């Protein structure tokens, strides 16, 4: 199989979609859980999560 522009383009599109999906469904929940554990002991982190929840409520309930 030769690598040409069409194959490279397809690979790039699929890689980009995979990367975005991984970030949405794997990395964001992990980051959120880690921040929630830190928020139990650190007031700045707790306040940042409260602000994120307020912004999410304003924009249709989608949390960052």
PDB file of N, CA, C, O and CB in Angstrom:
ATOM      1  N   UNK A   1       0.844  -1.180   0.000  1.00  0.00           N
ATOM      2  CA  UNK A   1       0.000   0.000   0.000  1.00  0.00           C
ATOM      3  C   UNK A   1       0.891   1.246   0.000  1.00  0.00           C
ATOM      4  O   UNK A   1       1.749   1.407   0.869  1.00  0.00           O
ATOM      5  CB  UNK A   1      -0.961  -0.004   1.226  1.00  0.00           C
ATOM      6  N   UNK A   2       0.686   2.090  -0.947  1.00  0.00           N
ATOM      7  CA  UNK A   2       1.448   3.327  -1.023  1.00  0.00           C
ATOM      8  C   UNK A   2       0.779   4.413  -0.196  1.00  0.00           C
ATOM      9  O   UNK A   2      -0.444   4.464  -0.067  1.00  0.00           O
ATOM     10  CB  UNK A   2       1.598   3.781  -2.480  1.00  0.00           C
ATOM     11  N   UNK A   3       1.601   5.262   0.350  1.00  0.00           N
ATOM     12  CA  UNK A   3       1.071   6.405   1.088  1.00  0.00           C
ATOM     13  C   UNK A   3       1.026   7.585   0.131  1.00  0.00           C
ATOM     14  O   UNK A   3       2.059   8.057  -0.344  1.00  0.00           O
ATOM     15  CB  UNK A   3       1.939   6.730   2.359  1.00  0.00           C
ATOM     16  N   UNK A   4      -0.168   8.048  -0.139  1.00  0.00           N
ATOM     17  CA  UNK A   4      -0.327   9.224  -0.987  1.00  0.00           C
ATOM     18  C   UNK A   4      -1.217  10.226  -0.245  1.00  0.00           C
ATOM     19  O   UNK A   4      -1.563  10.023   0.919  1.00  0.00           O
ATOM     20  CB  UNK A   4      -0.940   8.843  -2.387  1.00  0.00           C
ATOM     21  N   UNK A   5      -1.573  11.285  -0.923  1.00  0.00           N
ATOM     22  CA  UNK A   5      -2.323  12.339  -0.251  1.00  0.00           C
ATOM     23  C   UNK A   5      -3.688  11.879   0.238  1.00  0.00           C
ATOM     24  O   UNK A   5      -4.131  12.305   1.305  1.00  0.00           O
ATOM     25  CB  UNK A   5      -2.492  13.506  -1.173  1.00  0.00           C
ATOM     26  N   UNK A   6      -4.358  11.026  -0.510  1.00  0.00           N
ATOM     27  CA  UNK A   6      -5.695  10.595  -0.079  1.00  0.00           C
ATOM     28  C   UNK A   6      -5.603   9.697   1.153  1.00  0.00           C
ATOM     29  O   UNK A   6      -6.408   9.837   2.074  1.00  0.00           O
ATOM     30  CB  UNK A   6      -6.421   9.853  -1.222  1.00  0.00           C
ATOM     31  N   UNK A   7      -4.637   8.777   1.185  1.00  0.00           N
ATOM     32  CA  UNK A   7      -4.463   7.931   2.364  1.00  0.00           C
ATOM     33  C   UNK A   7      -4.056   8.761   3.576  1.00  0.00           C
ATOM     34  O   UNK A   7      -4.563   8.554   4.679  1.00  0.00           O
ATOM     35  CB  UNK A   7      -3.416   6.845   2.093  1.00  0.00           C
ATOM     36  N   UNK A   8      -3.151   9.686   3.368  1.00  0.00           N
ATOM     37  CA  UNK A   8      -2.705  10.532   4.470  1.00  0.00           C
ATOM     38  C   UNK A   8      -3.853  11.400   4.972  1.00  0.00           C
ATOM     39  O   UNK A   8      -3.981  11.622   6.176  1.00  0.00           O
ATOM     40  CB  UNK A   8      -1.520  11.410   4.033  1.00  0.00           C
ATOM     41  N   UNK A   9      -4.675  11.884   4.075  1.00  0.00           N
ATOM     42  CA  UNK A   9      -5.825  12.700   4.477  1.00  0.00           C
ATOM     43  C   UNK A   9      -6.822  11.902   5.283  1.00  0.00           C
ATOM     44  O   UNK A   9      -7.337  12.381   6.293  1.00  0.00           O
ATOM     45  CB  UNK A   9      -6.509  13.287   3.261  1.00  0.00           C
ATOM     46  N   UNK A  10      -7.099  10.684   4.841  1.00  0.00           N
ATOM     47  CA  UNK A  10      -8.028   9.824   5.582  1.00  0.00           C
ATOM     48  C   UNK A  10      -7.464   9.516   6.964  1.00  0.00           C
ATOM     49  O   UNK A  10      -8.185   9.578   7.960  1.00  0.00           O
ATOM     50  CB  UNK A  10      -8.300   8.509   4.806  1.00  0.00           C
ATOM     51  N   UNK A  11      -6.174   9.184   7.026  1.00  0.00           N
ATOM     52  CA  UNK A  11      -5.546   8.913   8.315  1.00  0.00           C
ATOM     53  C   UNK A  11      -5.635  10.127   9.227  1.00  0.00           C
ATOM     54  O   UNK A  11      -5.964   9.993  10.405  1.00  0.00           O
ATOM     55  CB  UNK A  11      -4.086   8.503   8.124  1.00  0.00           C
ATOM     56  N   UNK A  12      -5.349  11.297   8.704  1.00  0.00           N
ATOM     57  CA  UNK A  12      -5.384  12.512   9.506  1.00  0.00           C
ATOM     58  C   UNK A  12      -6.781  12.783  10.043  1.00  0.00           C
ATOM     59  O   UNK A  12      -6.933  13.148  11.209  1.00  0.00           O
ATOM     60  CB  UNK A  12      -4.902  13.699   8.687  1.00  0.00           C
ATOM     61  N   UNK A  13      -7.793  12.612   9.221  1.00  0.00           N
ATOM     62  CA  UNK A  13      -9.172  12.838   9.660  1.00  0.00           C
ATOM     63  C   UNK A  13      -9.557  11.838  10.740  1.00  0.00           C
ATOM     64  O   UNK A  13     -10.120  12.224  11.764  1.00  0.00           O
ATOM     65  CB  UNK A  13     -10.145  12.738   8.470  1.00  0.00           C
ATOM     66  N   UNK A  14      -9.262  10.555  10.527  1.00  0.00           N
ATOM     67  CA  UNK A  14      -9.610   9.536  11.522  1.00  0.00           C
ATOM     68  C   UNK A  14      -8.836   9.732  12.822  1.00  0.00           C
ATOM     69  O   UNK A  14      -9.392   9.559  13.906  1.00  0.00           O
ATOM     70  CB  UNK A  14      -9.341   8.139  10.966  1.00  0.00           C
ATOM     71  N   UNK A  15      -7.559  10.091  12.721  1.00  0.00           N
ATOM     72  CA  UNK A  15      -6.762  10.343  13.915  1.00  0.00           C
ATOM     73  C   UNK A  15      -7.326  11.519  14.700  1.00  0.00           C
ATOM     74  O   UNK A  15      -7.408  11.463  15.927  1.00  0.00           O
ATOM     75  CB  UNK A  15      -5.301  10.608  13.539  1.00  0.00           C
ATOM     76  N   UNK A  16      -7.714  12.578  14.006  1.00  0.00           N
ATOM     77  CA  UNK A  16      -8.274  13.758  14.663  1.00  0.00           C
ATOM     78  C   UNK A  16      -9.581  13.425  15.363  1.00  0.00           C
ATOM     79  O   UNK A  16      -9.787  13.828  16.507  1.00  0.00           O
ATOM     80  CB  UNK A  16      -8.493  14.880  13.649  1.00  0.00           C
ATOM     81  N   UNK A  17     -10.459  12.702  14.698  1.00  0.00           N
ATOM     82  CA  UNK A  17     -11.731  12.312  15.312  1.00  0.00           C
ATOM     83  C   UNK A  17     -11.477  11.427  16.530  1.00  0.00           C
ATOM     84  O   UNK A  17     -12.107  11.612  17.571  1.00  0.00           O
ATOM     85  CB  UNK A  17     -12.630  11.574  14.288  1.00  0.00           C
ATOM     86  N   UNK A  18     -10.568  10.477  16.408  1.00  0.00           N
ATOM     87  CA  UNK A  18     -10.229   9.609  17.541  1.00  0.00           C
ATOM     88  C   UNK A  18      -9.666  10.390  18.706  1.00  0.00           C
ATOM     89  O   UNK A  18     -10.006  10.123  19.859  1.00  0.00           O
ATOM     90  CB  UNK A  18      -9.236   8.552  17.117  1.00  0.00           C
ATOM     91  N   UNK A  19      -8.807  11.354  18.417  1.00  0.00           N
ATOM     92  CA  UNK A  19      -8.210  12.166  19.480  1.00  0.00           C
ATOM     93  C   UNK A  19      -9.272  12.989  20.204  1.00  0.00           C
ATOM     94  O   UNK A  19      -9.258  13.073  21.432  1.00  0.00           O
ATOM     95  CB  UNK A  19      -7.130  13.091  18.902  1.00  0.00           C
ATOM     96  N   UNK A  20     -10.184  13.591  19.462  1.00  0.00           N
ATOM     97  CA  UNK A  20     -11.247  14.399  20.066  1.00  0.00           C
ATOM     98  C   UNK A  20     -12.159  13.525  20.914  1.00  0.00           C
ATOM     99  O   UNK A  20     -12.515  13.906  22.029  1.00  0.00           O
ATOM    100  CB  UNK A  20     -12.065  15.127  18.980  1.00  0.00           C
ATOM    101  N   UNK A  21     -12.542  12.362  20.406  1.00  0.00           N
ATOM    102  CA  UNK A  21     -13.399  11.457  21.178  1.00  0.00           C
ATOM    103  C   UNK A  21     -12.699  10.975  22.444  1.00  0.00           C
ATOM    104  O   UNK A  21     -13.325  10.880  23.499  1.00  0.00           O
ATOM    105  CB  UNK A  21     -13.812  10.256  20.321  1.00  0.00           C
ATOM    106  N   UNK A  22     -11.409  10.670  22.348  1.00  0.00           N
ATOM    107  CA  UNK A  22     -10.671  10.243  23.528  1.00  0.00           C
ATOM    108  C   UNK A  22     -10.643  11.350  24.579  1.00  0.00           C
ATOM    109  O   UNK A  22     -10.799  11.084  25.771  1.00  0.00           O
ATOM    110  CB  UNK A  22      -9.245   9.836  23.147  1.00  0.00           C
ATOM    111  N   UNK A  23     -10.447  12.577  24.139  1.00  0.00           N
ATOM    112  CA  UNK A  23     -10.433  13.690  25.080  1.00  0.00           C
ATOM    113  C   UNK A  23     -11.790  13.856  25.747  1.00  0.00           C
ATOM    114  O   UNK A  23     -11.864  14.050  26.961  1.00  0.00           O
ATOM    115  CB  UNK A  23     -10.033  14.983  24.371  1.00  0.00           C
ATOM    116  N   UNK A  24     -12.866  13.782  24.967  1.00  0.00           N
ATOM    117  CA  UNK A  24     -14.215  13.981  25.510  1.00  0.00           C
ATOM    118  C   UNK A  24     -14.612  12.902  26.495  1.00  0.00           C
ATOM    119  O   UNK A  24     -15.142  13.206  27.564  1.00  0.00           O
ATOM    120  CB  UNK A  24     -15.222  14.028  24.393  1.00  0.00           C
ATOM    121  N   UNK A  25     -14.366  11.651  26.156  1.00  0.00           N
ATOM    122  CA  UNK A  25     -14.931  10.541  26.913  1.00  0.00           C
ATOM    123  C   UNK A  25     -13.950   9.824  27.826  1.00  0.00           C
ATOM    124  O   UNK A  25     -14.365   8.984  28.625  1.00  0.00           O
ATOM    125  CB  UNK A  25     -15.509   9.565  25.978  1.00  0.00           C
ATOM    126  N   UNK A  26     -12.658  10.130  27.732  1.00  0.00           N
ATOM    127  CA  UNK A  26     -11.685   9.485  28.608  1.00  0.00           C
ATOM    128  C   UNK A  26     -10.967  10.522  29.467  1.00  0.00           C
ATOM    129  O   UNK A  26     -10.974  10.424  30.694  1.00  0.00           O
ATOM    130  CB  UNK A  26     -10.670   8.678  27.784  1.00  0.00           C
ATOM    131  N   UNK A  27     -10.354  11.503  28.837  1.00  0.00           N
ATOM    132  CA  UNK A  27      -9.502  12.433  29.568  1.00  0.00           C
ATOM    133  C   UNK A  27     -10.290  13.417  30.428  1.00  0.00           C
ATOM    134  O   UNK A  27      -9.914  13.666  31.573  1.00  0.00           O
ATOM    135  CB  UNK A  27      -8.638  13.192  28.602  1.00  0.00           C
ATOM    136  N   UNK A  28     -11.370  13.978  29.899  1.00  0.00           N
ATOM    137  CA  UNK A  28     -12.126  14.960  30.679  1.00  0.00           C
ATOM    138  C   UNK A  28     -12.707  14.371  31.959  1.00  0.00           C
ATOM    139  O   UNK A  28     -12.594  15.000  33.011  1.00  0.00           O
ATOM    140  CB  UNK A  28     -13.241  15.537  29.837  1.00  0.00           C
ATOM    141  N   UNK A  29     -13.328  13.182  31.917  1.00  0.00           N
ATOM    142  CA  UNK A  29     -13.822  12.610  33.173  1.00  0.00           C
ATOM    143  C   UNK A  29     -12.703  12.328  34.179  1.00  0.00           C
ATOM    144  O   UNK A  29     -12.892  12.503  35.382  1.00  0.00           O
ATOM    145  CB  UNK A  29     -14.579  11.327  32.889  1.00  0.00           C
ATOM    146  N   UNK A  30     -11.543  11.895  33.691  1.00  0.00           N
ATOM    147  CA  UNK A  30     -10.421  11.654  34.601  1.00  0.00           C
ATOM    148  C   UNK A  30      -9.954  12.956  35.241  1.00  0.00           C
ATOM    149  O   UNK A  30      -9.701  13.005  36.445  1.00  0.00           O
ATOM    150  CB  UNK A  30      -9.256  10.983  33.855  1.00  0.00           C
ATOM    151  N   UNK A  31      -9.838  14.015  34.434  1.00  0.00           N
ATOM    152  CA  UNK A  31      -9.430  15.315  34.984  1.00  0.00           C
ATOM    153  C   UNK A  31     -10.447  15.820  35.992  1.00  0.00           C
ATOM    154  O   UNK A  31     -10.083  16.348  37.043  1.00  0.00           O
ATOM    155  CB  UNK A  31      -9.251  16.347  33.860  1.00  0.00           C
ATOM    156  N   UNK A  32     -11.733  15.653  35.667  1.00  0.00           N
ATOM    157  CA  UNK A  32     -12.789  16.140  36.553  1.00  0.00           C
ATOM    158  C   UNK A  32     -12.742  15.415  37.899  1.00  0.00           C
ATOM    159  O   UNK A  32     -12.861  16.056  38.943  1.00  0.00           O
ATOM    160  CB  UNK A  32     -14.170  15.954  35.896  1.00  0.00           C
ATOM    161  N   UNK A  33     -12.570  14.085  37.894  1.00  0.00           N
ATOM    162  CA  UNK A  33     -12.494  13.332  39.154  1.00  0.00           C
ATOM    163  C   UNK A  33     -11.282  13.760  39.968  1.00  0.00           C
ATOM    164  O   UNK A  33     -11.368  13.896  41.188  1.00  0.00           O
ATOM    165  CB  UNK A  33     -12.434  11.817  38.879  1.00  0.00           C
ATOM    166  N   UNK A  34     -10.154  13.972  39.299  1.00  0.00           N
ATOM    167  CA  UNK A  34      -8.949  14.398  40.011  1.00  0.00           C
ATOM    168  C   UNK A  34      -9.160  15.774  40.643  1.00  0.00           C
ATOM    169  O   UNK A  34      -8.753  16.004  41.782  1.00  0.00           O
ATOM    170  CB  UNK A  34      -7.737  14.428  39.055  1.00  0.00           C
ATOM    171  N   UNK A  35      -9.797  16.690  39.905  1.00  0.00           N
ATOM    172  CA  UNK A  35     -10.070  18.016  40.459  1.00  0.00           C
ATOM    173  C   UNK A  35     -11.055  17.944  41.617  1.00  0.00           C
ATOM    174  O   UNK A  35     -10.910  18.683  42.590  1.00  0.00           O
ATOM    175  CB  UNK A  35     -10.611  18.941  39.376  1.00  0.00           C
ATOM    176  N   UNK A  36     -12.053  17.070  41.532  1.00  0.00           N
ATOM    177  CA  UNK A  36     -13.018  16.943  42.624  1.00  0.00           C
ATOM    178  C   UNK A  36     -12.347  16.409  43.885  1.00  0.00           C
ATOM    179  O   UNK A  36     -12.703  16.820  44.990  1.00  0.00           O
ATOM    180  CB  UNK A  36     -14.174  16.023  42.211  1.00  0.00           C
ATOM    181  N   UNK A  37     -11.379  15.500  43.740  1.00  0.00           N
ATOM    182  CA  UNK A  37     -10.639  15.017  44.919  1.00  0.00           C
ATOM    183  C   UNK A  37      -9.807  16.145  45.522  1.00  0.00           C
ATOM    184  O   UNK A  37      -9.736  16.282  46.743  1.00  0.00           O
ATOM    185  CB  UNK A  37      -9.725  13.822  44.541  1.00  0.00           C
ATOM    186  N   UNK A  38      -9.174  16.959  44.663  1.00  0.00           N
ATOM    187  CA  UNK A  38      -8.380  18.083  45.173  1.00  0.00           C
ATOM    188  C   UNK A  38      -9.258  19.151  45.799  1.00  0.00           C
ATOM    189  O   UNK A  38      -8.832  19.833  46.731  1.00  0.00           O
ATOM    190  CB  UNK A  38      -7.548  18.694  44.055  1.00  0.00           C
ATOM    191  N   UNK A  39     -10.478  19.309  45.302  1.00  0.00           N
ATOM    192  CA  UNK A  39     -11.380  20.342  45.816  1.00  0.00           C
ATOM    193  C   UNK A  39     -11.775  20.069  47.257  1.00  0.00           C
ATOM    194  O   UNK A  39     -12.160  20.991  47.976  1.00  0.00           O
ATOM    195  CB  UNK A  39     -12.628  20.438  44.948  1.00  0.00           C
ATOM    196  N   UNK A  40     -11.688  18.823  47.690  1.00  0.00           N
ATOM    197  CA  UNK A  40     -12.029  18.493  49.073  1.00  0.00           C
ATOM    198  C   UNK A  40     -11.060  19.143  50.055  1.00  0.00           C
ATOM    199  O   UNK A  40     -11.418  19.361  51.213  1.00  0.00           O
ATOM    200  CB  UNK A  40     -12.034  16.978  49.270  1.00  0.00           C
ATOM    201  N   UNK A  41      -9.850  19.454  49.622  1.00  0.00           N
ATOM    202  CA  UNK A  41      -8.852  20.017  50.530  1.00  0.00           C
ATOM    203  C   UNK A  41      -8.384  21.416  50.143  1.00  0.00           C
ATOM    204  O   UNK A  41      -7.822  22.124  50.979  1.00  0.00           O
ATOM    205  CB  UNK A  41      -7.671  19.106  50.596  1.00  0.00           C
ATOM    206  N   UNK A  42      -8.599  21.828  48.907  1.00  0.00           N
ATOM    207  CA  UNK A  42      -8.078  23.123  48.458  1.00  0.00           C
ATOM    208  C   UNK A  42      -9.218  24.066  48.073  1.00  0.00           C
ATOM    209  O   UNK A  42      -9.972  23.782  47.142  1.00  0.00           O
ATOM    210  CB  UNK A  42      -7.122  22.933  47.265  1.00  0.00           C
ATOM    211  N   UNK A  43      -9.345  25.189  48.789  1.00  0.00           N
ATOM    212  CA  UNK A  43     -10.444  26.125  48.512  1.00  0.00           C
ATOM    213  C   UNK A  43     -10.403  26.740  47.108  1.00  0.00           C
ATOM    214  O   UNK A  43     -11.455  26.973  46.513  1.00  0.00           O
ATOM    215  CB  UNK A  43     -10.425  27.230  49.530  1.00  0.00           C
ATOM    216  N   UNK A  44      -9.210  27.005  46.571  1.00  0.00           N
ATOM    217  CA  UNK A  44      -9.126  27.600  45.228  1.00  0.00           C
ATOM    218  C   UNK A  44      -9.682  26.649  44.175  1.00  0.00           C
ATOM    219  O   UNK A  44     -10.384  27.070  43.256  1.00  0.00           O
ATOM    220  CB  UNK A  44      -7.669  27.967  44.889  1.00  0.00           C
ATOM    221  N   UNK A  45      -9.366  25.379  44.314  1.00  0.00           N
ATOM    222  CA  UNK A  45      -9.860  24.384  43.358  1.00  0.00           C
ATOM    223  C   UNK A  45     -11.368  24.241  43.507  1.00  0.00           C
ATOM    224  O   UNK A  45     -12.083  24.124  42.512  1.00  0.00           O
ATOM    225  CB  UNK A  45      -9.158  23.013  43.569  1.00  0.00           C
ATOM    226  N   UNK A  46     -11.854  24.251  44.746  1.00  0.00           N
ATOM    227  CA  UNK A  46     -13.295  24.157  44.983  1.00  0.00           C
ATOM    228  C   UNK A  46     -14.019  25.315  44.316  1.00  0.00           C
ATOM    229  O   UNK A  46     -15.053  25.121  43.677  1.00  0.00           O
ATOM    230  CB  UNK A  46     -13.599  24.137  46.491  1.00  0.00           C
ATOM    231  N   UNK A  47     -13.477  26.520  44.463  1.00  0.00           N
ATOM    232  CA  UNK A  47     -14.102  27.702  43.857  1.00  0.00           C
ATOM    233  C   UNK A  47     -14.059  27.615  42.326  1.00  0.00           C
ATOM    234  O   UNK A  47     -15.020  27.994  41.656  1.00  0.00           O
ATOM    235  CB  UNK A  47     -13.397  28.992  44.338  1.00  0.00           C
ATOM    236  N   UNK A  48     -12.957  27.123  41.782  1.00  0.00           N
ATOM    237  CA  UNK A  48     -12.856  26.976  40.325  1.00  0.00           C
ATOM    238  C   UNK A  48     -13.910  26.000  39.802  1.00  0.00           C
ATOM    239  O   UNK A  48     -14.500  26.236  38.748  1.00  0.00           O
ATOM    240  CB  UNK A  48     -11.446  26.494  39.928  1.00  0.00           C
ATOM    241  N   UNK A  49     -14.150  24.912  40.527  1.00  0.00           N
ATOM    242  CA  UNK A  49     -15.179  23.960  40.107  1.00  0.00           C
ATOM    243  C   UNK A  49     -16.572  24.563  40.224  1.00  0.00           C
ATOM    244  O   UNK A  49     -17.438  24.296  39.391  1.00  0.00           O
ATOM    245  CB  UNK A  49     -15.092  22.683  40.940  1.00  0.00           C
ATOM    246  N   UNK A  50     -16.793  25.377  41.257  1.00  0.00           N
ATOM    247  CA  UNK A  50     -18.089  26.049  41.388  1.00  0.00           C
ATOM    248  C   UNK A  50     -18.328  26.990  40.207  1.00  0.00           C
ATOM    249  O   UNK A  50     -19.428  27.034  39.657  1.00  0.00           O
ATOM    250  CB  UNK A  50     -18.163  26.832  42.718  1.00  0.00           C
ATOM    251  N   UNK A  51     -17.308  27.731  39.826  1.00  0.00           N
ATOM    252  CA  UNK A  51     -17.423  28.639  38.680  1.00  0.00           C
ATOM    253  C   UNK A  51     -17.685  27.842  37.402  1.00  0.00           C
ATOM    254  O   UNK A  51     -18.509  28.240  36.579  1.00  0.00           O
ATOM    255  CB  UNK A  51     -16.139  29.497  38.528  1.00  0.00           C
ATOM    256  N   UNK A  52     -16.987  26.719  37.235  1.00  0.00           N
ATOM    257  CA  UNK A  52     -17.195  25.880  36.047  1.00  0.00           C
ATOM    258  C   UNK A  52     -18.627  25.361  36.001  1.00  0.00           C
ATOM    259  O   UNK A  52     -19.228  25.296  34.929  1.00  0.00           O
ATOM    260  CB  UNK A  52     -16.200  24.698  36.033  1.00  0.00           C
ATOM    261  N   UNK A  53     -19.180  24.991  37.155  1.00  0.00           N
ATOM    262  CA  UNK A  53     -20.567  24.516  37.192  1.00  0.00           C
ATOM    263  C   UNK A  53     -21.546  25.638  36.863  1.00  0.00           C
ATOM    264  O   UNK A  53     -22.545  25.409  36.181  1.00  0.00           O
ATOM    265  CB  UNK A  53     -20.892  23.926  38.569  1.00  0.00           C
ATOM    266  N   UNK A  54     -21.264  26.860  37.347  1.00  0.00           N
ATOM    267  CA  UNK A  54     -22.127  28.004  37.030  1.00  0.00           C
ATOM    268  C   UNK A  54     -22.117  28.295  35.528  1.00  0.00           C
ATOM    269  O   UNK A  54     -23.164  28.534  34.926  1.00  0.00           O
ATOM    270  CB  UNK A  54     -21.674  29.254  37.815  1.00  0.00           C
ATOM    271  N   UNK A  55     -20.944  28.272  34.943  1.00  0.00           N
ATOM    272  CA  UNK A  55     -20.826  28.524  33.506  1.00  0.00           C
ATOM    273  C   UNK A  55     -21.535  27.422  32.723  1.00  0.00           C
ATOM    274  O   UNK A  55     -22.215  27.699  31.735  1.00  0.00           O
ATOM    275  CB  UNK A  55     -19.338  28.615  33.084  1.00  0.00           C
ATOM    276  N   UNK A  56     -21.378  26.177  33.162  1.00  0.00           N
ATOM    277  CA  UNK A  56     -22.042  25.060  32.482  1.00  0.00           C
ATOM    278  C   UNK A  56     -23.555  25.198  32.568  1.00  0.00           C
ATOM    279  O   UNK A  56     -24.259  24.914  31.599  1.00  0.00           O
ATOM    280  CB  UNK A  56     -21.599  23.718  33.088  1.00  0.00           C
ATOM    281  N   UNK A  57     -24.056  25.627  33.708  1.00  0.00           N
ATOM    282  CA  UNK A  57     -25.500  25.804  33.857  1.00  0.00           C
ATOM    283  C   UNK A  57     -26.001  26.894  32.915  1.00  0.00           C
ATOM    284  O   UNK A  57     -27.100  26.794  32.368  1.00  0.00           O
ATOM    285  CB  UNK A  57     -25.856  26.151  35.315  1.00  0.00           C
ATOM    286  N   UNK A  58     -25.196  27.926  32.731  1.00  0.00           N
ATOM    287  CA  UNK A  58     -25.568  29.013  31.832  1.00  0.00           C
ATOM    288  C   UNK A  58     -25.583  28.576  30.371  1.00  0.00           C
ATOM    289  O   UNK A  58     -26.321  29.132  29.557  1.00  0.00           O
ATOM    290  CB  UNK A  58     -24.617  30.174  32.007  1.00  0.00           C
ATOM    291  N   UNK A  59     -24.769  27.583  30.048  1.00  0.00           N
ATOM    292  CA  UNK A  59     -24.623  27.158  28.652  1.00  0.00           C
ATOM    293  C   UNK A  59     -25.242  25.793  28.392  1.00  0.00           C
ATOM    294  O   UNK A  59     -24.713  25.016  27.597  1.00  0.00           O
ATOM    295  CB  UNK A  59     -23.159  27.128  28.269  1.00  0.00           C
ATOM    296  N   UNK A  60     -26.319  25.502  29.032  1.00  0.00           N
ATOM    297  CA  UNK A  60     -27.054  24.284  28.711  1.00  0.00           C
ATOM    298  C   UNK A  60     -26.653  23.046  29.484  1.00  0.00           C
ATOM    299  O   UNK A  60     -27.000  21.937  29.077  1.00  0.00           O
ATOM    300  CB  UNK A  60     -26.909  24.005  27.297  1.00  0.00           C
ATOM    301  N   UNK A  61     -25.944  23.192  30.570  1.00  0.00           N
ATOM    302  CA  UNK A  61     -25.645  22.052  31.419  1.00  0.00           C
ATOM    303  C   UNK A  61     -24.452  21.214  31.021  1.00  0.00           C
ATOM    304  O   UNK A  61     -24.188  20.195  31.659  1.00  0.00           O
ATOM    305  CB  UNK A  61     -26.800  21.198  31.469  1.00  0.00           C
ATOM    306  N   UNK A  62     -23.721  21.602  29.991  1.00  0.00           N
ATOM    307  CA  UNK A  62     -22.553  20.818  29.586  1.00  0.00           C
ATOM    308  C   UNK A  62     -21.360  21.254  30.408  1.00  0.00           C
ATOM    309  O   UNK A  62     -20.907  22.395  30.316  1.00  0.00           O
ATOM    310  CB  UNK A  62     -22.263  20.978  28.069  1.00  0.00           C
ATOM    311  N   UNK A  63     -20.853  20.329  31.217  1.00  0.00           N
ATOM    312  CA  UNK A  63     -19.714  20.635  32.069  1.00  0.00           C
ATOM    313  C   UNK A  63     -18.410  20.452  31.314  1.00  0.00           C
ATOM    314  O   UNK A  63     -18.287  19.556  30.480  1.00  0.00           O
ATOM    315  CB  UNK A  63     -19.727  19.758  33.314  1.00  0.00           C
ATOM    316  N   UNK A  64     -17.430  21.312  31.612  1.00  0.00           N
ATOM    317  CA  UNK A  64     -16.125  21.172  30.959  1.00  0.00           C
ATOM    318  C   UNK A  64     -15.373  19.956  31.447  1.00  0.00           C
ATOM    319  O   UNK A  64     -14.258  19.697  30.996  1.00  0.00           O
ATOM    320  CB  UNK A  64     -15.288  22.407  31.188  1.00  0.00           C
TER     321      UNK A  64
END
